[in-house]
Amino acid sequence: MNRILVIRGGAIGDFVLTLPALKALREAYPDTRIEILGYKHIAVVAENRFYAQAVRSIEYGPLASFFAKNSELPAELADYFASFDLIISYLYDPDRIFESNLRRCGVENLLCGPAKIIEKSGHAARQLARPIEQLGITVADLAEEIFFSADDRQFAQEFLSSSSQSILAIHPGSGSKEKNWPLENWIELVLSKERVSLATWESSFLLSLSRARQTKRRPRNWSTTGRIAVFASQKICRYRIWPLYSNTPFL
């Protein structure tokens, strides 16, 4: 097998939970070119970082025709999909329109993974591994792992060497109130010397929030830069703001 395409949308958490399946796929086909069709700012954690050689944007305009029944399919994309020996798709396709259009392009080997995780049906990573297991590949290790590139490590070294303090980064999540622990609880946890041994630290705390997690109730001792909320406890550290951006690796 020379070329494999994995189609994976979803948020960063959904993508990370798919990494054990991708790892087993890569280990089974170490010399195969694997590409990912997904959100580029998310799938970048896999691009040229062990899992895949390339990432293509799922937000590419002409791709919309593949989600319409009996549509005219762009020759460029038809040739692109037909060039793969195997396509694994995690897209939500209840009416199988996307699948039908892939078949029209000449795609023969297509496996469909779950687009949605089903509660009480096993670990999410195990559910996402099912299409890989259909290939006869055992997915024994469900631990998610990110393989940093040389550039990632250099960035981290330069970023961390610029501070004399320790840094604790927290990403509370981006789902609904029912799904996630309240932001106020995270703040309380960071402040609590009883729960976290921070009494002797001189530290900066980074709270990375998506838009869904922004709150009007902001403590006096925190500030925001874009989508990044940066929290620093005046009780145990010098106030400091670290401006981070969307392309900053989480370490």
C-alpha positions as CSV (number, residue, x, y, z in Angstrom):
1,M,0.0,0.0,0.0
2,N,1.6,3.2,-1.2
3,R,-0.9,6.0,-0.3
4,I,-3.4,6.4,2.5
5,L,-5.8,9.3,3.2
6,V,-7.4,9.8,6.6
7,I,-10.3,12.3,6.7
8,R,-10.8,13.7,10.1
9,G,-12.7,16.8,11.1
10,G,-13.7,17.8,14.6
11,A,-12.1,19.8,17.3
12,I,-8.6,19.4,18.8
13,G,-9.8,16.9,21.4
14,D,-11.5,14.7,18.8
15,F,-8.3,14.7,16.7
16,V,-6.1,13.9,19.6
17,L,-8.3,10.9,20.5
18,T,-7.7,9.6,17.0
19,L,-3.9,9.6,17.4
20,P,-3.7,6.0,18.9
21,A,-5.5,4.7,15.7
22,L,-3.1,6.8,13.5
23,K,-0.1,5.5,15.4
24,A,-1.1,1.9,14.9
25,L,-1.7,2.7,11.2
26,R,1.7,4.3,10.8
27,E,3.5,1.4,12.6
28,A,1.8,-1.1,10.3
29,Y,2.7,0.9,7.2
30,P,6.0,2.7,8.1
31,D,6.9,3.4,4.4
32,T,3.5,4.4,3.2
33,R,2.7,8.0,2.5
34,I,-0.2,9.0,4.8
35,E,-2.0,12.3,4.3
36,I,-4.8,13.9,6.4
37,L,-7.7,15.9,5.2
38,G,-8.8,18.0,8.1
39,Y,-8.6,21.4,9.8
40,K,-5.0,22.4,9.2
41,H,-4.6,24.3,12.4
42,I,-5.5,21.1,14.3
43,A,-4.1,18.4,12.1
44,V,-0.7,20.2,12.2
45,V,0.1,18.2,15.4
46,A,0.4,15.2,13.1
47,E,2.0,16.8,10.0
48,N,5.6,15.8,9.6
49,R,5.4,14.6,13.2
50,F,5.5,10.8,12.7
51,Y,1.9,10.3,11.8
52,A,1.5,11.9,8.3
53,Q,3.6,13.5,5.6
54,A,1.0,16.1,4.6
55,V,-2.2,17.8,5.7
56,R,-4.8,19.2,3.3
57,S,-7.6,21.6,4.4
58,I,-11.1,20.3,4.7
59,E,-12.3,23.9,4.4
60,Y,-11.2,24.0,0.7
61,G,-14.2,25.5,-1.2
62,P,-14.5,23.1,-4.1
63,L,-14.7,20.2,-1.6
64,A,-18.3,21.3,-0.9
65,S,-19.5,19.6,-4.1
66,F,-18.7,16.2,-2.5
67,F,-21.4,16.8,0.1
68,A,-24.1,17.4,-2.5
69,K,-26.0,14.6,-4.3
70,N,-25.4,14.1,-8.0
71,S,-23.1,17.2,-8.1
72,E,-20.4,17.9,-10.6
73,L,-17.2,16.9,-9.0
74,P,-14.0,19.0,-9.6
75,A,-11.5,16.9,-11.7
76,E,-8.7,18.0,-9.5
77,L,-10.3,16.6,-6.3
78,A,-11.6,13.5,-8.2
79,D,-8.0,12.7,-9.2
80,Y,-6.7,13.4,-5.7
81,F,-9.1,11.0,-4.0
82,A,-8.6,8.3,-6.7
83,S,-4.8,8.5,-6.1
84,F,-5.1,6.8,-2.7
85,D,-5.0,3.0,-2.2
86,L,-7.1,3.4,1.0
87,I,-9.3,6.2,2.4
88,I,-10.4,6.2,6.0
89,S,-13.2,8.7,6.8
90,Y,-14.5,9.9,10.1
91,L,-16.9,12.4,8.5
92,Y,-20.6,12.5,9.5
93,D,-22.2,11.1,6.4
94,P,-25.6,9.7,7.4
95,D,-27.0,9.6,3.8
96,R,-23.7,8.3,2.4
97,I,-23.6,11.2,-0.1
98,F,-19.9,11.8,0.5
99,E,-19.1,8.1,0.2
100,S,-21.1,7.9,-3.0
101,N,-19.2,10.8,-4.5
102,L,-15.9,9.2,-3.5
103,R,-17.0,6.0,-5.3
104,R,-17.8,8.0,-8.4
105,C,-14.2,9.2,-8.4
106,G,-13.0,5.6,-8.5
107,V,-12.2,5.1,-4.8
108,E,-12.5,1.4,-4.1
109,N,-11.1,0.9,-0.6
110,L,-13.0,3.1,1.8
111,L,-13.4,2.5,5.5
112,C,-15.7,4.7,7.6
113,G,-15.1,5.4,11.3
114,P,-17.5,6.8,13.9
115,A,-18.3,10.5,13.4
116,K,-19.6,10.6,16.9
117,I,-18.5,8.9,20.1
118,I,-21.3,6.8,21.7
119,E,-21.5,7.0,25.5
120,K,-21.1,3.8,27.5
121,S,-19.7,2.0,24.4
122,G,-16.1,1.9,25.4
123,H,-13.2,4.4,25.5
124,A,-13.5,7.0,22.7
125,A,-10.0,6.1,21.4
126,R,-11.1,2.5,21.2
127,Q,-14.2,3.4,19.2
128,L,-12.1,5.5,16.8
129,A,-9.7,2.6,16.4
130,R,-12.3,0.3,14.8
131,P,-11.7,1.1,11.2
132,I,-8.0,0.4,11.7
133,E,-8.8,-2.9,13.4
134,Q,-10.9,-3.8,10.3
135,L,-7.6,-3.9,8.4
136,G,-6.4,-6.6,10.8
137,I,-4.2,-4.1,12.7
138,T,-4.2,-4.4,16.5
139,V,-4.5,-1.1,18.3
140,A,-3.2,-2.1,21.7
141,D,-1.9,1.2,23.0
142,L,-4.6,3.8,23.5
143,A,-2.3,6.5,24.9
144,E,-2.3,9.7,22.8
145,E,1.2,10.8,21.9
146,I,2.5,13.9,20.1
147,F,5.9,13.7,18.5
148,F,7.5,17.1,18.4
149,S,9.5,18.2,15.5
150,A,13.0,19.8,15.7
151,D,11.4,23.2,15.2
152,D,8.9,22.5,18.0
153,R,11.7,21.7,20.4
154,Q,13.7,24.7,19.4
155,F,10.7,27.0,19.9
156,A,10.1,25.4,23.3
157,Q,13.7,25.8,24.4
158,E,13.7,29.5,23.4
159,F,10.3,30.2,24.9
160,L,11.1,28.6,28.2
161,S,14.6,29.9,28.5
162,S,13.2,33.5,28.4
163,S,11.6,33.0,31.8
164,S,13.2,32.4,35.2
165,Q,9.9,31.1,36.5
166,S,8.1,27.8,36.2
167,I,5.1,27.8,33.9
168,L,1.9,25.8,34.4
169,A,-0.4,25.7,31.3
170,I,-4.0,24.7,31.6
171,H,-6.5,24.1,28.8
172,P,-9.9,23.8,30.6
173,G,-11.9,22.8,27.5
174,S,-14.3,24.3,25.1
175,G,-17.6,22.4,25.5
176,S,-20.9,23.2,27.2
177,K,-21.3,23.8,31.0
178,E,-22.7,20.3,31.4
179,K,-19.6,18.8,29.7
180,N,-16.8,20.8,31.3
181,W,-15.6,21.7,34.8
182,P,-16.5,25.3,35.5
183,L,-13.7,27.8,34.9
184,E,-14.0,29.2,38.4
185,N,-13.1,25.7,39.8
186,W,-9.9,25.7,37.7
187,I,-9.0,29.1,39.2
188,E,-9.7,27.9,42.7
189,L,-7.6,24.8,42.1
190,V,-4.6,26.9,41.0
191,L,-5.0,29.2,44.0
192,S,-5.4,26.3,46.5
193,K,-2.2,25.5,48.3
194,E,-3.9,22.6,49.9
195,R,-4.7,20.9,46.6
196,V,-1.6,21.9,44.7
197,S,1.9,22.4,46.2
198,L,2.6,25.8,44.9
199,A,3.6,27.7,48.1
200,T,7.2,27.8,47.2
201,W,6.8,28.5,43.5
202,E,7.4,31.7,41.6
203,S,5.2,30.8,38.7
204,S,3.1,32.0,35.8
205,F,-0.2,30.3,35.0
206,L,-1.6,30.2,31.5
207,L,-5.3,29.5,31.1
208,S,-6.0,28.7,27.4
209,L,-9.6,29.3,26.6
210,S,-11.7,28.9,23.4
211,R,-14.5,31.4,22.7
212,A,-17.0,29.0,24.3
213,R,-15.2,29.2,27.6
214,Q,-14.9,33.0,27.9
215,T,-16.7,34.3,31.0
216,K,-17.8,37.7,32.2
217,R,-16.8,36.9,35.8
218,R,-13.1,37.5,35.6
219,P,-11.0,37.8,38.8
220,R,-9.0,41.0,39.4
221,N,-5.7,39.2,39.0
222,W,-6.1,37.9,35.5
223,S,-6.0,39.3,32.0
224,T,-6.7,38.2,28.4
225,T,-4.8,38.4,25.2
226,G,-7.1,37.3,22.3
227,R,-8.4,33.8,22.9
228,I,-5.8,33.2,25.5
229,A,-6.6,34.0,29.1
230,V,-3.5,34.4,31.3
231,F,-3.9,34.0,35.0
232,A,-1.2,34.9,37.6
233,S,-1.8,34.6,41.3
234,Q,-0.5,37.6,43.2
235,K,-0.3,35.5,46.3
236,I,2.4,33.2,45.0
237,C,4.0,34.8,42.0
238,R,5.0,38.0,40.3
239,Y,2.3,39.2,37.9
240,R,3.3,38.3,34.4
241,I,1.5,38.0,31.1
242,W,2.8,35.6,28.4
243,P,1.1,36.4,25.1
244,L,0.5,33.1,23.2
245,Y,-0.9,32.7,19.7
246,S,-2.8,30.0,17.9
247,N,0.3,28.4,16.4
248,T,2.0,28.1,19.8
249,P,2.6,24.4,20.7
250,F,1.1,23.1,23.9
251,L,3.9,21.5,25.8
